[in-house]
Amino acid sequence: MKPEVTSFFDEATNTITYVVRDPAGSSCAIIDSVLDFDYASGRTDTSSADAVIAFVQDKGYRVEWLLETHVHADHLSAAPYLQEKLGGKIGIGHNITIVQDTFGKVFNEGTEFQRDGSQFDQLFSDGDSIHIGQLRVDVLHTPGHTPACLTYVIGDAAFVGDTLFMPDFGTARCDFPGGSAETMWESVQKILALPEETRIFVGHDYKAEGRDHYAWETTVGAQKAANVHVGSGKSREDFIAMRTTRDAKLGMPKLIVPSLQVNMRAGQMPEPEDNGTVYLKVPVNKL
């Protein structure tokens, strides 16, 4: 089946949120939502999520799933806000527990922070399947960028998160805790083994050099032929060497500190302190 895909691009974080609808009905899923956050003031805003809500309500869609491809390090998830307004279950990969354990220690969260993934409604393993109306969703575990990365294959479309970018931009970094260029290579091969006509929807776009517009839809065939990191016969050894060298020169995403603390909680903020205020920690010399 060919799902109907509507994209919402957030230029502040270069993130694409997807509404994926079963063409045979009104059921839909929302993938990788964005909660706007101004780091300087510590203020959140729901403008990006509200645009998605308005679209879904105007079309009369019924949200069944709020899916995360991974624990994002560059934007905050709006999944709880969307769930409050539209319903749906929040899902992520079962290796969220590894991410929670790793960053629970980084942020010194203490025993009150549960590291069992219970903040999410459902944890997915490789090979799992769910449905959006009559649309079957097959789950591929595609770690490398993070341990919990998933690709959702929905009909003729694959939502790859940060594993692959557009062919002229390549692949995501692998230097976060739990990341691995070797593992990333294997995950990419799983995606490229899908039928060549499979539509690929990426999680971010940054305009590759020489391209004057944002883009987020491509195909497996185009990735195999032209991806600058893994296409055109690139070898595993060359990819690992390139990725390792490149990642060593990259700075941290500007929203990594708030994003990780919120997203490992399924988009919820930490509990307020005794004065009623929510605080996000900045670990010094830790990331």
VOKE-956741 format. One record per residue: x, y negated, z of N, C-alpha, C in turn; residue in one letter. Coordinates in steps of 0.05 Angstrom, whole numbers, plus 32768, in hexadecimal, padded with zeros to 4 digits. Atoms other than C-alpha are relative to their C-alpha. Example, Ala and Ser with C-alpha at 12.3 -4.5 7.8 and 13.67 -1.06 7.14 Angstrom:
// VOKE-956741
80128018800080F6805A809C80127FE88000A
7FF080187FFF81118015808F7FF17FEA800ES
// end
This chain:
// VOKE-956741
80118018800080008000800080117FE78000M
7FF28019800280147FB87FF57FF47FEC8014K
800B80137FEC800A7F8E803480017FE37FF6P
7FFF801C80067FF97F45802D80127FF28015E
7FEC800C7FEE80337F1D804B7FFF7FE27FFEV
8000801D7FFF802E7ED4806080177FF88012T
7FE880087FF2806E7EB180777FFE7FE4800BS
7FFE801A7FF3807A7E7880A7801D7FFB8007F
7FE380057FFC80C07E5A80A480047FE98015F
7FFA80137FEB80DA7E3680E2801C7FF57FFBD
7FE6800B800881127E0880CA80127FFB8018E
7FEF80067FE8812A7DF78111801180198008A
7FF17FE87FF8813F7E40811C800680127FE8T
7FFC7FF0801981417E5980D37FF2801B8002N
800F7FE77FFC810F7E8F80E87FE780017FEFT
80197FFB800E80D87EAD80BF7FEE80128010I
80157FF07FF480997EC580E17FED800B7FEBT
80117FF48015806E7EF580B97FE58009800CY
801A7FF57FFB80247F0380BB7FFB80157FEAV
80027FEA801380197F47809B7FE4800C8003V
801C7FF77FFF7FD27F5B80897FFB80187FEFR
800B7FEA800F7FB17F9B80737FEE7FF57FEBD
8011800B80157F947F88802F7FE4800C7FFFP
801A7FF480007F5A7FB7803B7FEE7FF68017A
8011800A7FEA7F417F918078800C7FE7800CG
7FF880197FF37F4F7F5A80AA801680058015S
7FEB7FFA7FEC7F837F7D80D6801B7FF57FF7S
7FE5800B80067FC87F5D80DB801380048017C
7FEB80017FEC80097F5B810080107FE67FFCA
7FEE8018800180367F208111801C80098008I
7FE47FF77FFC80817F2D810C80127FE88005I
7FEC80137FF980B67F03812F7FF67FE38002D
800B801A7FFB80907EC7814980147FED800DS
7FEE80157FF680B07E8581607FF27FEF8014V
800880147FED80A67E5C819F80147FE97FFEL
7FED8017800380C37E168193800B7FF9801CD
7FF280067FE680F67E0281C880157FEB7FFBF
7FEC80158001811D7DC281D1801380038017D
7FED7FF97FEB815C7DD581F780077FE88011Y
7FF880177FF2816E7D8E820A7FED7FF88017A
801480077FEC812D7D8282307FF58018800FS
800B7FE87FF3811D7DCA82417FE280037FFBG
801D7FFF800580D77DC182227FF980137FEAR
800B7FEF801580B07DF481FB7FE97FF27FF2T
8016800A8011807E7DE681C47FF580177FF0D
800D7FEA800E804D7E1281A07FF87FFA7FE3T
80088008801B80497DEF815D800380167FEBS
7FFC7FEB801480677E2881357FEC80178004S
80147FEB7FFB803B7E5C81577FE47FF77FFAA
801B800A80067FFE7E3081507FF980017FE3D
80057FFF801D80077E2E81057FF8801D7FF8A
80077FE4800680057E7A81047FE48006800AV
801B7FFC7FF47FC87E7B81327FEB7FF47FEEI
8014800D80117FA37E4A81057FFC80107FE7A
80027FF080187FB27E7480C87FF080198005F
800E7FE77FFA7F9B7EB580E87FE37FFB8006V
801C80067FF97F5C7E9681047FF07FF77FE8Q
800E800980187F4B7E7380C37FF980177FEDD
80057FE980117F517EB4809D7FEE8015800CK
80117FEC7FF27F2A7EDB80D1800F801B8004G
7FF07FE87FFC7F637F0D80DB7FFE800A801DY
7FFF7FF47FE67F667F3C8116801D800A8005R
7FE47FF97FFB7FAC7F4181358001801A8011V
7FFD7FE67FF27FBD7F898149801B8002800DE
7FE57FFE7FF680087F828154800F7FE67FFFW
7FED80167FFF803B7F4E8168801C800E8001L
7FE87FEF8002807C7F6E815180197FEF8000L
7FE5800C7FFF80C47F5B8161801380137FF3E
7FEC7FEF800D80FC7F748135801780058013T
7FEB7FFD7FEC812D7F6A81707FFD7FEA8014H
7FFE80177FED813E7F3D81AB80107FEA7FF3V
7FF48016800F814C7EFD818680127FEF8012H
7FEE80117FF281877ED2819A7FFF7FE37FF6A
8000801A800C81757E9581717FE57FF18002D
801A800E7FFC812C7E8681827FF1800F8016H
80117FF37FEB80F97E9481B97FE8800B7FF2L
80187FF3800B80C07EC381AA7FE77FF3800CS
801A800A7FF880787EA981AD7FEC80168004A
80137FE97FFF805B7EEF81B47FEB7FFE8016A
801580027FEB80397EE481F87FEB7FEB7FFBP
80138016800780197EA381E17FED800A7FEAY
80117FF5801580007EC481A17FEE8016800AL
80117FEB7FF57FE77EFF81C87FE87FF58010Q
8016800D7FF17FBF7ED181F67FEB7FF57FEDE
8012800D80137FA07EAE81BA7FF380137FECK
800A7FF080177F987EE681887FFE801E8007L
80007FE47FFA7FA17F2981AC8018800E7FF3G
7FEB7FF0800C7FCD7F6281938013800A8015G
7FED7FF47FEF80027F8D81B3801C7FF87FF8K
7FE580088006804B7F7881B9801280198000I
7FEF7FE98003807D7FAB819F801C7FF97FF8G
7FE38003800680C97FB2819A800D801B8001I
7FF27FE77FFF80FD7FE881948006800A801DG
7FFC7FF57FE58108801781CF801B7FF9800CH
7FE580087FF58151800181D580007FE4800CN
800280187FF081377FC181F3800B8004801CI
7FF67FFB7FE5814A7FE38234801E7FFC8002T
7FE38005800181947FE0822080057FE28001I
7FFD801D8001818D7F9682107FF97FF4801BV
8008800A7FE681697F898252801580068015Q
7FEB7FF97FED819E7FAD827980197FEF7FFCD
7FE88010800681D77F8882567FFC7FE38009T
8003801D7FFB81BA7F42825C7FF37FFB801BF
800880037FE481997F4F829F80197FFB8012G
7FE780047FF181E17F5382B8800C7FE57FF9K
7FF5801A800881F87F17828F7FF37FE9800FV
800F80157FF381C27EEC82AE7FFA8005801DF
80027FFA7FE381C67F0C82F37FE380008009N
801C80027FFC817C7F1A82F27FF6800D801AE
80087FF47FE881797F46832F7FEC80177FFCG
80117FE78002814D7F83833E7FE37FFA7FF8T
801C80068007810B7F5E83337FFC80007FE1E
80037FFF801D81197F5D82E88001801D7FF7F
80027FE4800981017F9F82CC800F80047FE6Q
7FF07FFA801881307FBE82997FF680197FF2R
800C7FE8800C81007FF482807FEF7FFA7FE8D
80108007801880DF7FCE82477FE27FFC8006G
801C80007FF8809E7FCA826F7FF37FE57FFAS
800C801B800780947F80825C7FF280027FE4Q
800C7FFD801A80817F9982167FEA80158001F
80177FED800080417FBE82048008801B7FF4D
7FF77FE7800C80657FF281D9801D7FFF7FF8Q
7FE47FFD800980AD800981CD800180157FEAL
80007FEF801780BC8028818A801B800F7FFEF
7FE87FF1800780EE805F8178800180057FE2S
7FFC7FFA801C810A807181347FEC80167FF8D
80137FEC800A80D58096810C7FE47FFC800AG
801C80057FF78099807B81327FF07FF37FEAD
8012800E8012805D8063810C7FE87FF5800FS
8019800C7FF680228036811C7FF07FF77FE8I
8011800980167FEA801880F37FF77FE38005H
800D801A80017FD27FD280E17FE780057FEFI
80187FF880107F8B7FE380CC8007801B7FF3G
7FF97FE7800E7F9780188096801E80007FF7Q
7FE4800180077FDF8002808B8011800F8014L
7FEE7FF27FEF8013803180A6801A7FF08002R
7FE7800D7FFA8050801380C7801480158009V
7FEB7FEE7FF8808F803E80C980177FF1800CD
7FEB800D7FF180C5802C80FB801B800C7FFAV
7FE47FF88003810F803080E980117FF28015L
7FED800B7FED81428027812080197FF77FF0H
7FEA800B801081767FF980FF80137FEF8011T
7FEF800F7FEE81A77FE48136801A7FF77FF2P
7FE6800A800A81EA7FC1812C80037FE28007G
8001801C7FF781D77F7881357FFB8000801EH
80057FFA7FE481B97F8D81787FF9801D8002T
80077FE47FFD81AB7FD281967FE380067FFAP
801D7FFC800281607FC881907FF37FF87FE6A
800B800A801A81597FB181487FEF80167FF2C
80127FEF800F81207FCF81207FFB7FF47FE5L
800C8008801A81087FCD80D87FE4800C7FFFT
801B7FF6800380BD7FD280CE7FFA80037FE2Y
80077FFB801C80AB7FF3808C7FE180027FFEV
801D8002800280637FE0807B7FF880017FE3I
80067FFD801D804B7FFB803880197FFC7FF0G
7FE980048012807A7FE0800380127FEA800BD
7FF080177FF480997FAC80338010800A8018A
7FEF7FFA7FE980D27FB1806580087FE6800EA
7FFA80187FF180DB7F7D809C801980078011F
7FE67FF67FF781257F8380AD800C7FEF8017V
7FF480107FEB812F7F4D80E2801A7FF37FF8G
7FE7800D800681777F3780E4801480147FF4D
7FED7FEC800A81967F7780C7800A7FF77FE5T
7FF9800A801A81967F5D80807FF57FE37FFCL
800A801A800981917F1680667FFC80017FE2F
80028000801D81867F00801E801A800A7FF4M
7FE87FF5800C81B77F207FEE80187FED7FFFP
7FEA8013800281E07EE07FE7800A7FF7801BD
7FF680077FE581E87EDA8033800A8018800FF
7FF37FE87FF581F67F2280477FF2800D8016G
80097FF17FE881EC7F3F808C80047FF08019T
7FFE800E7FE781E67F2A80D480198007800FA
7FE87FFC7FEF821E7F2581077FFC80198012R
80017FE77FF0822F7F62813180107FFD801AC
7FEE80047FE982577F43816B7FF17FFB801AD
800E80037FE682207F3B819F8004801A8010F
7FFD7FE77FF082247F6C81DA7FED80167FF6P
800F7FE9800B820E7FB081C07FFF80007FE2G
80008000801D82187F9C8178801880107FF5G
7FEB7FEF800C82447FC481487FFE7FFE7FE2S
7FFF8001801D825A7FBA81007FFD801C7FF4A
80037FE4800A8260800680F87FE380098000E
801C7FF87FFE8219801081107FEF7FF07FECT
800E8011801482017FD680E48001800C7FE4M
7FFD7FF4801B821D7FF880A67FED80177FFDW
80127FE9800281F6803780B57FE37FF87FFFE
801C800A800181B6801080C27FF97FF57FE5S
8004800C801A81BD7FEA80817FFB80177FEBV
80037FEA801381C3802D805C7FE4800C8002Q
801B7FF67FFD8180804380797FEC7FEE7FF1K
80128013800E815F8004805E800380037FE2I
7FFB7FFF801D8180800A801A7FF8801B7FF4L
800A7FE7800A8168805280157FE27FFF7FFAA
801C8003800781208038800F7FFE7FFC7FE2L
80038004801C810380357FC980097FE47FF7P
7FF48019800981247FFE7F9F7FEC7FEA7FFEE
80148015800380E37FD97F957FF57FF6801AE
800A80097FE580D77FD27FE080077FE38004T
7FFC801C7FFA80CE7F8A7FF2800E7FFD801BR
7FF380057FE780FE7F7380287FFB7FE38009I
8005801A7FF380EB7F3A805780147FFC8016F
7FEB80047FEC81257F1E807F7FF77FEE8017V
8008800F7FE981227EFE80C380097FE38001G
7FF6801C8001814A7EBF80B4800B7FFA7FE4H
7FF28008801881657E97807A800E7FE58006D
7FEF80177FFB819C7E62807B80097FF27FE6Y
7FF7800B801A81A27E4F8031801D80077FFBK
7FE47FFA800881E07E718015800B7FE97FF0A
7FF28016800F82137E437FF67FF880027FE3E
80098001801C81FA7E2C7FB27FE380047FFCG
801D7FFD800281B17E3A7FC27FF37FE8800ER
800B80197FF481867DFC7FCE7FE48004800CD
801A7FFA7FF581487E1F7FE9800280178013H
80017FE97FEE81367E4F80217FF280177FF2Y
800D7FE8800C81237E96800E800180168015A
80017FEB7FEC810F7ED380357FF5801A7FF6W
800A7FE7800B80F37F088006801280097FE9E
7FEF7FF48015811D7F367FDB7FF7801E7FFET
80077FE48003811E7F817FCA801880118007T
7FEA7FEE7FFB81467FBE7FDB801380017FE8V
7FF07FFF8018815E7FC07F9380137FE87FFEG
7FEF8018800181777F787F96801680018015A
7FEB7FFD7FEB819B7F867FD8801680137FF8Q
7FEB7FEC800881BE7FC37FBC80127FF57FEAK
7FF1800B801681D37F9D7F7E80117FE88007A
7FF3801A7FFD81E77F5A7F9A80067FF7801CA
7FFA800A7FE581ED7F567FE6801E7FFC8003N
7FE480068000822F7F347FF18011800F8015V
7FF27FF17FEC82407F5F802D7FFE801E7FFCH
80047FE3800182247FA4801E7FF8800A7FE4V
80087FF7801B820F7FA57FD4801780057FEDG
7FED7FFD801682327FB47F93801880128007S
7FEB7FED7FFB82597FEF7FAC80137FF98017G
7FEF80077FEA82767FCE7FEA800480188012K
7FFA7FE87FF08298800180177FFB7FFB801ES
800480017FE3828B8010806080187FF2800ER
7FE7800B7FF482D37FFF807280027FE27FFBE
7FFE801D800782D17FBC804E7FEB7FF0800FD
8015800E7FF1828F7FAA806F80087FFC801DF
7FF880027FE482A87FB980B580167FEC8004I
7FEA80137FFE82E87F9280AA7FF67FE37FFCA
800B801B800582C27F56808D7FEF7FF78017M
801280087FEA828D7F5680C3800F7FFA8019R
7FF180047FE782BF7F5C80FC80107FE57FFET
7FF08019800482EB7F2380E07FED7FE88001T
80128017800282B07EF680D17FF37FFA801BR
800E80047FE7828D7F01811380127FF38015D
7FEE800B7FED82CB7EEE813A80027FE27FFEA
7FFE801D800582C67EA8811D7FE67FF18006K
801A800C7FFD827C7E9C812C7FFB7FF6801CL
8009800A7FE682627E7181657FE6800D8008G
80197FF57FF682277E8581907FE87FF07FF5M
8018800E800881E17E7381777FF87FEB8016P
800480157FEC81CB7E3281987FEA80068014K
80157FF97FED818E7E5181B98003801C800CL
7FFC7FE47FF681AD7E9381CE7FFA8002801EI
80047FFE7FE381AA7E8482197FE380018007V
801C7FFE7FFA81607E74821E7FF280177FF1P
800D7FEB8010814D7EA581E78002801C800DS
7FFC7FE57FF5816B7EE382077FF08003801AL
800E7FFE7FE6814D7ED4824C7FE280037FFCQ
801C7FFF800581087ECB822F7FF880197FEFV
80077FEA801381087EFF81F78003801C800CN
7FFE7FE67FF381207F3882237FE980058013M
80187FFE7FF080E17F2A824B7FE780007FEER
80178000801380B47F31820D7FF47FE57FFCA
8009801B800580B07EE682067FF67FF18018G
8008800D7FE7809F7ED7824E80177FF1800CQ
7FEC800F7FF180C47EA382768007800F801AM
7FFA7FF67FE580E87EB782B77FEB7FF68014P
801380097FEC80BD7EB282F580087FE5800BE
7FFA801A7FF480B87E6B8313800E8004801AP
7FF37FFF7FE580E47E5D834F7FED7FF48014E
801280077FEA80C97E4883927FF47FE47FFED
800B801B800480BE7E00837A7FEC80007FE8N
80137FFF801680917E198341800B7FFC7FE5G
7FF38006801A80C37E0A830A800E80187FF5T
7FF27FEA800E80DD7E3C82D7801C7FF67FF9V
7FE58007800781297E3B82CE800C80167FEEY
7FF07FEE801081567E5A8299801D7FFB8007L
7FE580017FF8819D7E6A82AC80137FFD7FE8K
7FEA8001801481DD7E5882868018800D800CV
7FE97FF37FF582137E8B8294801A7FF37FF4P
7FE8800F800982567E668291801680147FF9V
7FEA7FEF800A828E7E8782687FF9801D7FFFN
80097FE5800082657EC682617FF9800A7FE4K
80087FF8801B824D7EC7821880157FF87FECL
// end
